[in-house]
Amino acid sequence: MDYLHYKGYRGSVEYSRADNCLFGKVLDLKNSLILYEGCSLNELKEDFESALENYIESCHEDGIQPEMPHTTFNVRIPYEIHSRIAIYAQNSGTSIDAFVRDSIERRLETV
């Protein structure tokens, strides 16, 4: 399946035979529902981007941070591994988050 991408957000591309139009929603958000539609891929993309711009602007007007997809990632690991990561990160002048992010990125390069 193909997706639309804009400012770090990802949206679905679906087709309604009954309405003879394309539609979608912004994916990977927990608390927000952002929908869009169009009669062509160009219209769909324009409505997707416009819907996101409206969402971001509305959040700023309300004084809240726009929700971003997948901004939190909690992993439960044994204490011993956590301790080893903390020591490694400290000795190499990095953070635990940076170590985990780099490790995952390296692993995903092989997939």
DSSP file (Angstrom, degrees, kcal/mol; ACC not computed):
  #  RESIDUE AA STRUCTURE BP1 BP2  ACC     N-H-->O    O-->H-N    N-H-->O    O-->H-N    TCO  KAPPA ALPHA  PHI   PSI    X-CA   Y-CA   Z-CA
    1    1 A M              0   0    0      0, 0.0     2,-0.2     0, 0.0    11,-0.0   0.000 360.0 360.0 360.0 139.0    0.0    0.0    0.0
    2    2 A D        -     0   0    0     11,-0.2    11,-0.5     0, 0.0     2,-0.3  -0.619 360.0-159.4 -91.5 155.4    1.2    3.5   -0.8
    3    3 A Y        -     0   0    0     -2,-0.2     2,-0.3     9,-0.1     9,-0.2  -0.904  17.2-121.7-130.9 157.7    1.0    6.4    1.6
    4    4 A L  E     -A   11   0A   0      7,-2.5     7,-2.6    -2,-0.3     2,-0.4  -0.772  28.4-159.5 -93.0 147.1    1.0   10.1    1.5
    5    5 A H  E     +A   10   0A   0     -2,-0.3     2,-0.3     5,-0.2     5,-0.2  -0.994  20.0 156.5-132.0 136.8    3.8   11.9    3.5
    6    6 A Y  E >   -A    9   0A   0      3,-2.0     3,-2.3    -2,-0.4    -2,-0.0  -0.861  69.4 -18.1-161.7 123.7    3.9   15.5    4.8
    7    7 A K  T 3  S-     0   0    0      1,-0.3     3,-0.1    -2,-0.3    -2,-0.0   0.820 128.0 -47.3  50.2  39.9    5.8   17.1    7.6
    8    8 A G  T 3  S+     0   0    0      1,-0.3    -1,-0.3    60,-0.1     2,-0.3   0.421 115.1 115.7  86.3  -1.9    6.5   13.8    9.3
    9    9 A Y  E <   -A    6   0A   0     -3,-2.3    -3,-2.0    59,-0.1     2,-0.4  -0.697  50.9-151.6-100.4 154.8    2.9   12.6    9.0
   10   10 A R  E     -A    5   0A   0     17,-0.5    17,-3.4    -2,-0.3     2,-0.3  -0.986  11.9-168.6-127.9 134.7    1.7    9.6    7.0
   11   11 A G  E     -AB   4  26A   0     -7,-2.6    -7,-2.5    -2,-0.4    15,-0.2  -0.932  18.8-119.0-127.8 150.4   -1.7    9.2    5.5
   12   12 A S        -     0   0    0     13,-2.3     2,-0.4    -2,-0.3    -9,-0.1  -0.376  14.3-145.6 -79.8 160.5   -3.6    6.3    3.9
   13   13 A V        +     0   0    0    -11,-0.5     2,-0.3    11,-0.1    11,-0.2  -0.972  30.2 163.5-127.6 113.9   -4.9    6.3    0.3
   14   14 A E  E     -C   23   0B   0      9,-2.9     9,-2.4    -2,-0.4     2,-0.4  -0.873  27.6-135.5-130.8 162.5   -8.2    4.4   -0.1
   15   15 A Y  E     -C   22   0B   0     -2,-0.3     2,-0.7     7,-0.2     7,-0.2  -0.967   4.0-155.1-123.4 133.6  -10.9    4.3   -2.8
   16   16 A S  E  >> -C   21   0B   0      5,-3.0     4,-1.4    -2,-0.4     5,-1.3  -0.918   5.3-172.6-106.7 109.4  -14.7    4.4   -2.4
   17   17 A R  T  45S+     0   0    0     -2,-0.7    -1,-0.2     1,-0.2     5,-0.0   0.898  87.0  55.5 -64.6 -39.8  -16.4    2.7   -5.2
   18   18 A A  T  45S+     0   0    0      1,-0.2    -1,-0.2    -3,-0.1    -2,-0.0   0.881 120.8  28.9 -61.8 -39.4  -19.8    3.9   -3.9
   19   19 A D  T  45S-     0   0    0      2,-0.2    -1,-0.2     0, 0.0    -2,-0.2   0.509 100.0-133.4 -98.8  -6.5  -18.7    7.5   -3.9
   20   20 A N  T  <5 +     0   0    0     -4,-1.4     2,-0.3     1,-0.2    -3,-0.2   0.921  68.0 107.4  51.3  50.0  -16.2    7.2   -6.8
   21   21 A C  E   < -C   16   0B   0     -5,-1.3    -5,-3.0    16,-0.0     2,-0.3  -0.961  69.5-112.5-147.7 165.6  -13.6    9.1   -4.9
   22   22 A L  E     +CD  15  38B   0     16,-2.9    16,-2.2    -2,-0.3     2,-0.3  -0.735  38.3 167.5 -95.8 148.9  -10.4    8.7   -3.0
   23   23 A F  E     +CD  14  37B   0     -9,-2.4    -9,-2.9    -2,-0.3     2,-0.3  -0.956   4.3 162.3-152.3 168.9  -10.2    9.3    0.7
   24   24 A G  E     - D   0  36B   0     12,-2.1    12,-1.9    -2,-0.3     2,-0.3  -0.982  23.3-128.5-172.0 179.4   -7.8    8.7    3.6
   25   25 A K  E     - D   0  35B   0     -2,-0.3   -13,-2.3    10,-0.2     2,-0.3  -0.982  34.8 -98.7-142.4 154.0   -6.9    9.5    7.2
   26   26 A V  B     -B   11   0A   0      8,-2.4     3,-0.4    -2,-0.3     8,-0.3  -0.591  48.8-140.7 -72.5 130.7   -3.7   10.5    8.9
   27   27 A L        +     0   0    0    -17,-3.4   -17,-0.5    -2,-0.3     3,-0.1  -0.471  66.6  29.0 -94.9 161.2   -2.2    7.4   10.5
   28   28 A D  S    S+     0   0    0      1,-0.2    42,-0.8    -2,-0.2     2,-0.4   0.687  77.7 130.7  69.7  22.9   -0.5    6.7   13.8
   29   29 A L        -     0   0    0     -3,-0.4    -1,-0.2     3,-0.2     5,-0.0  -0.909  39.9-164.4-105.5 136.3   -2.2    9.4   15.9
   30   30 A K  S    S+     0   0    0     -2,-0.4    -1,-0.1     1,-0.1    -2,-0.1   0.884  84.5  21.9 -83.5 -40.8   -3.6    8.3   19.2
   31   31 A N  S    S+     0   0    0      2,-0.0     2,-0.4     1,-0.0    -1,-0.1   0.371 110.6  69.3-115.5   2.7   -5.9   11.3   20.0
   32   32 A S        -     0   0    0     -6,-0.1     2,-0.5     2,-0.0    -3,-0.2  -0.959  54.2-157.8-129.6 143.1   -6.6   13.0   16.7
   33   33 A L        +     0   0    0     -2,-0.4     2,-0.5    -8,-0.0    -6,-0.1  -0.971  15.2 177.6-120.0 115.8   -8.7   12.1   13.7
   34   34 A I        -     0   0    0     -2,-0.5    -8,-2.4    -8,-0.3     2,-0.3  -0.972   6.8-177.5-122.8 116.6   -7.7   13.9   10.5
   35   35 A L  E     +D   25   0B   0     -2,-0.5     2,-0.3   -10,-0.2   -10,-0.2  -0.760   4.6 173.6-113.1 157.4   -9.6   12.9    7.3
   36   36 A Y  E     -D   24   0B   0    -12,-1.9   -12,-2.1    -2,-0.3     2,-0.3  -0.972   4.8-173.9-155.9 163.3   -9.3   14.0    3.7
   37   37 A E  E     +D   23   0B   0     -2,-0.3     2,-0.3   -14,-0.2   -14,-0.2  -0.963   5.5 170.3-155.1 169.0  -10.6   13.2    0.2
   38   38 A G  E     -D   22   0B   0    -16,-2.2   -16,-2.9    -2,-0.3    -2,-0.0  -0.948  39.2-123.8-175.4 160.7  -10.3   14.0   -3.4
   39   39 A C  S    S+     0   0    0     -2,-0.3     2,-0.3   -18,-0.2   -16,-0.1   0.592  99.0  26.7 -89.7 -13.0  -11.4   12.9   -6.9
   40   40 A S  S  > S-     0   0    0    -18,-0.1     4,-2.7     1,-0.1     5,-0.2  -0.899  89.1-104.0-139.0 168.2   -7.8   12.5   -8.1
   41   41 A L  H  > S+     0   0    0     -2,-0.3     4,-2.6     1,-0.2     5,-0.2   0.892 122.5  52.3 -61.6 -38.2   -4.5   11.7   -6.5
   42   42 A N  H  > S+     0   0    0      2,-0.2     4,-2.4     1,-0.2    -1,-0.2   0.927 111.2  45.9 -64.2 -43.7   -3.5   15.4   -6.8
   43   43 A E  H  > S+     0   0    0      2,-0.2     4,-2.6     1,-0.2     5,-0.2   0.902 112.5  51.5 -63.8 -40.8   -6.7   16.5   -5.1
   44   44 A L  H  X S+     0   0    0     -4,-2.7     4,-2.5     2,-0.2    -2,-0.2   0.933 111.2  47.0 -61.2 -46.2   -6.2   13.9   -2.4
   45   45 A K  H  X S+     0   0    0     -4,-2.6     4,-2.5     1,-0.2     5,-0.2   0.909 112.1  50.1 -63.3 -42.5   -2.7   15.1   -1.7
   46   46 A E  H  X S+     0   0    0     -4,-2.4     4,-2.5     1,-0.2    -1,-0.2   0.916 113.0  45.9 -62.3 -43.1   -3.7   18.7   -1.6
   47   47 A D  H  X S+     0   0    0     -4,-2.6     4,-2.8     2,-0.2    -2,-0.2   0.874 111.2  53.6 -69.0 -36.4   -6.6   18.0    0.8
   48   48 A F  H  X S+     0   0    0     -4,-2.5     4,-2.0    -5,-0.2    -2,-0.2   0.951 113.3  41.9 -59.0 -51.7   -4.2   15.8    2.9
   49   49 A E  H  X S+     0   0    0     -4,-2.5     4,-2.4     1,-0.2    -2,-0.2   0.891 115.4  50.3 -65.5 -40.1   -1.7   18.6    3.2
   50   50 A S  H  X S+     0   0    0     -4,-2.5     4,-2.6    -5,-0.2    -1,-0.2   0.904 108.9  51.8 -64.8 -41.8   -4.4   21.2    3.8
   51   51 A A  H  X S+     0   0    0     -4,-2.8     4,-2.2     1,-0.2    -1,-0.2   0.901 111.9  47.1 -61.8 -40.9   -6.0   19.1    6.5
   52   52 A L  H  X S+     0   0    0     -4,-2.0     4,-2.8     2,-0.2     5,-0.2   0.910 111.0  50.6 -68.3 -41.5   -2.6   18.8    8.3
   53   53 A E  H  X S+     0   0    0     -4,-2.4     4,-2.6     1,-0.2     5,-0.2   0.917 112.0  48.3 -61.4 -42.3   -1.9   22.6    7.9
   54   54 A N  H  X S+     0   0    0     -4,-2.6     4,-2.6     2,-0.2    -2,-0.2   0.907 112.2  49.4 -63.5 -41.9   -5.3   23.3    9.4
   55   55 A Y  H  X S+     0   0    0     -4,-2.2     4,-2.4     2,-0.2    -2,-0.2   0.940 113.1  45.6 -61.5 -49.1   -4.7   20.9   12.3
   56   56 A I  H  X S+     0   0    0     -4,-2.8     4,-2.2     1,-0.2    -2,-0.2   0.913 114.7  48.0 -62.6 -44.3   -1.3   22.3   13.1
   57   57 A E  H  X S+     0   0    0     -4,-2.6     4,-2.4    -5,-0.2    -1,-0.2   0.903 110.9  51.1 -64.2 -41.7   -2.6   25.9   12.9
   58   58 A S  H  X S+     0   0    0     -4,-2.6     4,-1.9     2,-0.2    -2,-0.2   0.905 109.3  50.8 -62.7 -42.0   -5.6   25.0   15.1
   59   59 A C  H  <>S+     0   0    0     -4,-2.4     5,-2.8     2,-0.2     4,-0.4   0.926 110.9  48.2 -60.9 -44.9   -3.3   23.5   17.7
   60   60 A H  H ><5S+     0   0    0     -4,-2.2     3,-1.0     1,-0.2    -2,-0.2   0.896 109.9  52.1 -64.5 -39.5   -1.1   26.6   17.8
   61   61 A E  H 3<5S+     0   0    0     -4,-2.4    -1,-0.2     1,-0.2    -2,-0.2   0.858 111.5  47.5 -63.4 -34.4   -4.1   28.8   18.1
   62   62 A D  T 3<5S-     0   0    0     -4,-1.9    -1,-0.2    -5,-0.2    -2,-0.2   0.457 116.1-117.3 -85.6  -1.5   -5.3   26.7   21.1
   63   63 A G  T < 5S+     0   0    0     -3,-1.0     2,-0.3    -4,-0.4    -3,-0.2   0.782  73.1 123.2  72.6  27.7   -1.8   26.8   22.6
   64   64 A I      < -     0   0    0     -5,-2.8    -1,-0.3    -6,-0.2    -2,-0.1  -0.861  66.9-107.5-120.3 157.6   -1.3   23.1   22.4
   65   65 A Q        -     0   0    0     -2,-0.3     3,-0.1    -3,-0.1     2,-0.0  -0.679  39.5-114.6 -80.4 127.0    1.4   21.0   20.8
   66   66 A P        -     0   0    0      0, 0.0     2,-0.2     0, 0.0    -1,-0.1  -0.362  35.9-107.1 -59.6 139.3    0.2   19.2   17.7
   67   67 A E        -     0   0    0     -2,-0.0    -8,-0.0     1,-0.0   -38,-0.0  -0.485  34.6-156.0 -68.0 134.8    0.3   15.4   18.1
   68   68 A M    >   -     0   0    0     -2,-0.2     3,-0.8    -3,-0.1     2,-0.2  -0.893  23.6-104.6-111.3 144.6    3.1   13.7   16.2
   69   69 A P  T 3  S-     0   0    0      0, 0.0   -40,-0.2     0, 0.0   -41,-0.1  -0.448  94.7  -4.9 -68.5 138.0    3.0   10.1   15.2
   70   70 A H  T 3  S+     0   0    0    -42,-0.8   -41,-0.1    -2,-0.2     3,-0.0   0.873  77.4 147.3  51.3  51.0    5.1    7.7   17.2
   71   71 A T    <   +     0   0    0     -3,-0.8     2,-0.4     1,-0.1    -1,-0.1   0.667  62.0  53.5 -87.7 -15.5    6.8   10.3   19.4
   72   72 A T        +     0   0    0      2,-0.0     2,-0.4     0, 0.0    -1,-0.1  -0.958  57.5 176.0-122.7 138.4    7.0    7.9   22.4
   73   73 A F        -     0   0    0     -2,-0.4     2,-0.5     2,-0.0     0, 0.0  -0.882   8.0-171.2-143.1 105.4    8.5    4.4   22.4
   74   74 A N        -     0   0    0     -2,-0.4     2,-0.4     2,-0.0    -2,-0.0  -0.849   4.1-177.0-102.8 131.9    8.7    2.5   25.7
   75   75 A V        -     0   0    0     -2,-0.5     2,-0.6     2,-0.0    -2,-0.0  -0.994  17.8-145.5-129.7 131.5   10.6   -0.7   25.9
   76   76 A R        +     0   0    0     -2,-0.4    -2,-0.0     0, 0.0     0, 0.0  -0.859  30.3 165.4 -97.4 120.6   10.8   -3.0   28.9
   77   77 A I        -     0   0    0     -2,-0.6    -2,-0.0     1,-0.0     5,-0.0  -0.915  43.2 -84.3-130.6 157.8   14.2   -4.6   29.2
   78   78 A P     >  -     0   0    0      0, 0.0     4,-2.2     0, 0.0     3,-0.4  -0.255  39.5-116.0 -60.5 149.8   16.0   -6.5   32.0
   79   79 A Y  H  > S+     0   0    0      1,-0.2     4,-2.9     2,-0.2     5,-0.2   0.871 113.0  58.6 -53.4 -42.0   17.8   -4.3   34.5
   80   80 A E  H  > S+     0   0    0      1,-0.2     4,-2.1     2,-0.2    -1,-0.2   0.897 108.3  44.2 -60.4 -41.8   21.2   -5.9   33.5
   81   81 A I  H  > S+     0   0    0     -3,-0.4     4,-2.5     2,-0.2    -1,-0.2   0.923 112.8  51.9 -68.9 -43.3   20.8   -4.8   29.8
   82   82 A H  H  X S+     0   0    0     -4,-2.2     4,-2.5     1,-0.2    -2,-0.2   0.916 110.3  49.3 -57.7 -44.0   19.6   -1.3   30.8
   83   83 A S  H  X S+     0   0    0     -4,-2.9     4,-2.4     2,-0.2    -1,-0.2   0.912 110.4  49.7 -62.4 -44.2   22.6   -1.0   33.1
   84   84 A R  H  X S+     0   0    0     -4,-2.1     4,-2.4    -5,-0.2    -1,-0.2   0.893 111.7  49.0 -63.1 -39.5   25.0   -2.0   30.4
   85   85 A I  H  X S+     0   0    0     -4,-2.5     4,-3.1     2,-0.2     5,-0.2   0.925 110.4  51.0 -65.3 -43.8   23.5    0.4   27.9
   86   86 A A  H  X S+     0   0    0     -4,-2.5     4,-2.4     1,-0.2    -2,-0.2   0.912 112.3  46.2 -60.9 -43.5   23.7    3.3   30.5
   87   87 A I  H  X S+     0   0    0     -4,-2.4     4,-2.6     2,-0.2    -1,-0.2   0.930 114.3  47.7 -65.0 -45.3   27.4    2.5   31.1
   88   88 A Y  H  X S+     0   0    0     -4,-2.4     4,-1.9     2,-0.2    -2,-0.2   0.939 112.9  48.7 -60.9 -47.0   28.2    2.3   27.4
   89   89 A A  H  <>S+     0   0    0     -4,-3.1     5,-2.7     1,-0.2     4,-0.5   0.923 112.8  47.3 -61.1 -45.0   26.3    5.5   26.6
   90   90 A Q  H ><5S+     0   0    0     -4,-2.4     3,-1.1    -5,-0.2    -1,-0.2   0.926 112.6  49.0 -62.2 -45.3   28.0    7.4   29.4
   91   91 A N  H 3<5S+     0   0    0     -4,-2.6    -1,-0.2     1,-0.2    -2,-0.2   0.784 114.2  45.8 -67.0 -26.9   31.5    6.2   28.4
   92   92 A S  T 3<5S-     0   0    0     -4,-1.9    -1,-0.2    -5,-0.2    -2,-0.2   0.390 114.2-114.7 -98.7   4.7   30.9    7.1   24.7
   93   93 A G  T < 5S+     0   0    0     -3,-1.1     2,-0.2    -4,-0.5    -3,-0.2   0.816  78.5 107.3  72.7  31.0   29.4   10.5   25.5
   94   94 A T      < -     0   0    0     -5,-2.7    -1,-0.2    -6,-0.2     2,-0.2  -0.681  67.6-102.0-127.3-177.7   26.0    9.8   24.2
   95   95 A S     >  -     0   0    0     -2,-0.2     4,-2.3     1,-0.1     5,-0.1  -0.654  27.0-115.1-104.1 164.6   22.5    9.3   25.7
   96   96 A I  H  > S+     0   0    0     -2,-0.2     4,-2.7     2,-0.2     5,-0.2   0.922 118.4  53.1 -61.8 -43.1   20.6    6.0   26.2
   97   97 A D  H  > S+     0   0    0      1,-0.2     4,-2.9     2,-0.2     5,-0.2   0.919 109.4  48.0 -58.4 -44.6   18.0    7.3   23.7
   98   98 A A  H  > S+     0   0    0      2,-0.2     4,-2.7     1,-0.2     5,-0.2   0.907 111.3  50.8 -64.6 -40.8   20.7    8.0   21.1
   99   99 A F  H  X S+     0   0    0     -4,-2.3     4,-2.4     2,-0.2    -2,-0.2   0.943 113.7  44.0 -60.4 -48.3   22.2    4.5   21.7
  100  100 A V  H  X S+     0   0    0     -4,-2.7     4,-2.6     2,-0.2     5,-0.2   0.928 114.3  49.8 -64.5 -45.0   18.9    2.7   21.3
  101  101 A R  H  X S+     0   0    0     -4,-2.9     4,-2.6    -5,-0.2    -2,-0.2   0.931 113.3  45.9 -59.4 -46.9   17.9    4.8   18.2
  102  102 A D  H  X S+     0   0    0     -4,-2.7     4,-2.4     2,-0.2    -1,-0.2   0.897 112.6  51.1 -63.8 -40.5   21.3    4.2   16.5
  103  103 A S  H  X S+     0   0    0     -4,-2.4     4,-2.1    -5,-0.2    -2,-0.2   0.919 112.4  45.6 -63.8 -43.8   21.1    0.5   17.3
  104  104 A I  H  X S+     0   0    0     -4,-2.6     4,-2.6     2,-0.2    -2,-0.2   0.918 111.7  51.9 -66.4 -43.3   17.6    0.2   15.9
  105  105 A E  H  X S+     0   0    0     -4,-2.6     4,-1.3    -5,-0.2    -2,-0.2   0.918 110.1  49.0 -59.6 -43.5   18.5    2.2   12.8
  106  106 A R  H  X S+     0   0    0     -4,-2.4     4,-0.5     1,-0.2     3,-0.3   0.911 112.0  49.1 -61.7 -42.1   21.5   -0.1   12.2
  107  107 A R  H >< S+     0   0    0     -4,-2.1     3,-1.2     1,-0.2     4,-0.2   0.895 108.5  53.1 -64.1 -41.1   19.4   -3.2   12.6
  108  108 A L  H >< S+     0   0    0     -4,-2.6     3,-1.2     1,-0.3    -1,-0.2   0.749  95.9  68.5 -69.2 -22.9   16.7   -1.9   10.2
  109  109 A E  H 3< S+     0   0    0     -4,-1.3    -1,-0.3    -3,-0.3    -2,-0.2   0.764  99.1  51.4 -64.5 -23.1   19.3   -1.3    7.5
  110  110 A T  T <<        0   0    0     -3,-1.2    -1,-0.2    -4,-0.5    -2,-0.2   0.485 360.0 360.0 -92.1  -3.2   19.7   -5.0    7.2
  111  111 A V    <         0   0    0     -3,-1.2    -1,-0.2    -4,-0.2    -2,-0.1   0.460 360.0 360.0 -88.3 360.0   15.9   -5.7    6.8
